[in-house]
Amino acid sequence: MGTAERRGAPRAGGAQLMGHRDPEATDRDIPGGAADPPGRKTEGLDHEVGRGARNQQYYRPLWFEEPARRRRLPDPVRTAAVRAVLLIAVTLIQAMVAFLCTMAGSWLAFPMVISSVVSTIAATWGALDVWVTRQVWNQRHGVVSVPSSTARALRRERRRTRRQERAAERAQGRIRRRGGAGQLSHS
């Protein structure tokens, strides 16, 4: 039986139950198809269900939906972060393999150490790329509130042009209302 059927179904005695469920309530918490929260008493519920409802165990759902604490990263920043994490993971694996090859005295130790050094440089570049991408995104989209922010200057410029356009429209409206009075020529 679906949720809509359970909530809209008439109960014994002809009353239709349209209530809110407790967010922690599961289907097993609803005795006899009632949609009341477990803590509330309803008329005739004990009579309908019997004594088994009082002794019923409380089941908690497996997880709760919680709102995100922080907003999602912008797409370019998230892409750079994923790239950096992959580079760092490969670097750590290469460093571990180089260490183990060195301990074992394998011929593979020298090439692995060289590749670990190159990977370390690449991983550092990846981490710096995340930082630079984040700064560029903030600068372009006006998140940073610094007087020298490019985004702030762009917003100021857009506001100025909008004000000038509105002033020109008002002036044209006044000229039209006067019936052309104030025009220097009739061309």
Salt bridges, closest charged atoms under 4 A:
ASP27 OD1 - ARG6 NH2 2.94
ASP27 OD1 - ARG21 NH1 3.54
ASP46 OD2 - ARG54 NH2 3.45
GLU48 OE2 - ARG11 NH2 3.69
ASP75 OD1 - ARG72 NH2 3.72
ASP75 OD1 - ARG78 NH2 2.42
ASP129 OD2 - ARG83 NH1 2.59
